[in-house]
Amino acid sequence: MLSIFRRLMKSEQGATAIEYTLIASLIAVAAIAAMTTVGENITNVLTNVSTALN
C-alpha cells in the first residue's frame, strides 16, 4: 500500500488526480452551502404563505 502511495506522489498523474479531487470537494462544499441557504429561504417563504392562508 505504501509503495502505491509513493508511486502516486512521484507521478504527475497522481498529482493531477489529487488536484481534481480537491477541486471537486470544494465545489461540493459550495453547492451544499448554497442549497442549505436556498432551502432555508424556501422554508421561510412557505411558512409565511401557510400563516397568511390560516
PyMOL CGO cylinders between C-alpha atoms (Angstrom):
from pymol import cmd
from pymol.cgo import CYLINDER

trace = [
    CYLINDER, 0.00, 0.00, 0.00, 2.80, 2.37, 0.86, 0.3, 1, 1, 1, 1, 1, 1,
    CYLINDER, 2.80, 2.37, 0.86, 4.55, 1.68, -2.45, 0.3, 1, 1, 1, 1, 1, 1,
    CYLINDER, 4.55, 1.68, -2.45, 1.37, 2.60, -4.36, 0.3, 1, 1, 1, 1, 1, 1,
    CYLINDER, 1.37, 2.60, -4.36, 1.18, 5.88, -2.47, 0.3, 1, 1, 1, 1, 1, 1,
    CYLINDER, 1.18, 5.88, -2.47, 4.84, 6.63, -3.21, 0.3, 1, 1, 1, 1, 1, 1,
    CYLINDER, 4.84, 6.63, -3.21, 4.32, 5.94, -6.92, 0.3, 1, 1, 1, 1, 1, 1,
    CYLINDER, 4.32, 5.94, -6.92, 1.32, 8.28, -6.95, 0.3, 1, 1, 1, 1, 1, 1,
    CYLINDER, 1.32, 8.28, -6.95, 3.32, 11.02, -5.26, 0.3, 1, 1, 1, 1, 1, 1,
    CYLINDER, 3.32, 11.02, -5.26, 6.11, 10.74, -7.86, 0.3, 1, 1, 1, 1, 1, 1,
    CYLINDER, 6.11, 10.74, -7.86, 3.75, 10.52, -10.80, 0.3, 1, 1, 1, 1, 1, 1,
    CYLINDER, 3.75, 10.52, -10.80, 2.28, 13.63, -12.41, 0.3, 1, 1, 1, 1, 1, 1,
    CYLINDER, 2.28, 13.63, -12.41, -0.97, 11.74, -12.93, 0.3, 1, 1, 1, 1, 1, 1,
    CYLINDER, -0.97, 11.74, -12.93, -1.26, 11.20, -9.19, 0.3, 1, 1, 1, 1, 1, 1,
    CYLINDER, -1.26, 11.20, -9.19, -0.80, 14.91, -8.53, 0.3, 1, 1, 1, 1, 1, 1,
    CYLINDER, -0.80, 14.91, -8.53, -3.40, 15.74, -11.17, 0.3, 1, 1, 1, 1, 1, 1,
    CYLINDER, -3.40, 15.74, -11.17, -5.87, 13.27, -9.64, 0.3, 1, 1, 1, 1, 1, 1,
    CYLINDER, -5.87, 13.27, -9.64, -5.38, 14.82, -6.21, 0.3, 1, 1, 1, 1, 1, 1,
    CYLINDER, -5.38, 14.82, -6.21, -5.91, 18.32, -7.62, 0.3, 1, 1, 1, 1, 1, 1,
    CYLINDER, -5.91, 18.32, -7.62, -9.13, 17.27, -9.35, 0.3, 1, 1, 1, 1, 1, 1,
    CYLINDER, -9.13, 17.27, -9.35, -10.32, 15.62, -6.14, 0.3, 1, 1, 1, 1, 1, 1,
    CYLINDER, -10.32, 15.62, -6.14, -9.67, 18.81, -4.17, 0.3, 1, 1, 1, 1, 1, 1,
    CYLINDER, -9.67, 18.81, -4.17, -11.49, 20.92, -6.77, 0.3, 1, 1, 1, 1, 1, 1,
    CYLINDER, -11.49, 20.92, -6.77, -14.47, 18.54, -6.76, 0.3, 1, 1, 1, 1, 1, 1,
    CYLINDER, -14.47, 18.54, -6.76, -14.55, 18.63, -2.96, 0.3, 1, 1, 1, 1, 1, 1,
    CYLINDER, -14.55, 18.63, -2.96, -14.57, 22.43, -2.88, 0.3, 1, 1, 1, 1, 1, 1,
    CYLINDER, -14.57, 22.43, -2.88, -17.36, 22.54, -5.46, 0.3, 1, 1, 1, 1, 1, 1,
    CYLINDER, -17.36, 22.54, -5.46, -19.38, 20.04, -3.42, 0.3, 1, 1, 1, 1, 1, 1,
    CYLINDER, -19.38, 20.04, -3.42, -18.96, 22.09, -0.23, 0.3, 1, 1, 1, 1, 1, 1,
    CYLINDER, -18.96, 22.09, -0.23, -20.02, 25.28, -2.02, 0.3, 1, 1, 1, 1, 1, 1,
    CYLINDER, -20.02, 25.28, -2.02, -23.04, 23.53, -3.55, 0.3, 1, 1, 1, 1, 1, 1,
    CYLINDER, -23.04, 23.53, -3.55, -24.13, 22.13, -0.19, 0.3, 1, 1, 1, 1, 1, 1,
    CYLINDER, -24.13, 22.13, -0.19, -23.82, 25.56, 1.43, 0.3, 1, 1, 1, 1, 1, 1,
    CYLINDER, -23.82, 25.56, 1.43, -25.83, 27.20, -1.36, 0.3, 1, 1, 1, 1, 1, 1,
    CYLINDER, -25.83, 27.20, -1.36, -28.54, 24.54, -1.27, 0.3, 1, 1, 1, 1, 1, 1,
    CYLINDER, -28.54, 24.54, -1.27, -28.83, 24.86, 2.51, 0.3, 1, 1, 1, 1, 1, 1,
    CYLINDER, -28.83, 24.86, 2.51, -29.32, 28.62, 2.25, 0.3, 1, 1, 1, 1, 1, 1,
    CYLINDER, -29.32, 28.62, 2.25, -31.86, 28.29, -0.55, 0.3, 1, 1, 1, 1, 1, 1,
    CYLINDER, -31.86, 28.29, -0.55, -33.69, 25.56, 1.37, 0.3, 1, 1, 1, 1, 1, 1,
    CYLINDER, -33.69, 25.56, 1.37, -33.96, 27.75, 4.46, 0.3, 1, 1, 1, 1, 1, 1,
    CYLINDER, -33.96, 27.75, 4.46, -35.29, 30.65, 2.37, 0.3, 1, 1, 1, 1, 1, 1,
    CYLINDER, -35.29, 30.65, 2.37, -37.89, 28.42, 0.73, 0.3, 1, 1, 1, 1, 1, 1,
    CYLINDER, -37.89, 28.42, 0.73, -38.95, 27.12, 4.14, 0.3, 1, 1, 1, 1, 1, 1,
    CYLINDER, -38.95, 27.12, 4.14, -39.43, 30.69, 5.37, 0.3, 1, 1, 1, 1, 1, 1,
    CYLINDER, -39.43, 30.69, 5.37, -41.50, 31.65, 2.32, 0.3, 1, 1, 1, 1, 1, 1,
    CYLINDER, -41.50, 31.65, 2.32, -43.72, 28.60, 2.60, 0.3, 1, 1, 1, 1, 1, 1,
    CYLINDER, -43.72, 28.60, 2.60, -44.20, 29.20, 6.32, 0.3, 1, 1, 1, 1, 1, 1,
    CYLINDER, -44.20, 29.20, 6.32, -45.27, 32.79, 5.59, 0.3, 1, 1, 1, 1, 1, 1,
    CYLINDER, -45.27, 32.79, 5.59, -47.71, 31.59, 2.93, 0.3, 1, 1, 1, 1, 1, 1,
    CYLINDER, -47.71, 31.59, 2.93, -49.14, 29.00, 5.30, 0.3, 1, 1, 1, 1, 1, 1,
    CYLINDER, -49.14, 29.00, 5.30, -49.55, 31.59, 8.04, 0.3, 1, 1, 1, 1, 1, 1,
    CYLINDER, -49.55, 31.59, 8.04, -51.27, 34.01, 5.64, 0.3, 1, 1, 1, 1, 1, 1,
    CYLINDER, -51.27, 34.01, 5.64, -53.70, 31.33, 4.49, 0.3, 1, 1, 1, 1, 1, 1,
    CYLINDER, -53.70, 31.33, 4.49, -54.70, 30.47, 8.06, 0.3, 1, 1, 1, 1, 1, 1,
]
cmd.load_cgo(trace, "trace")
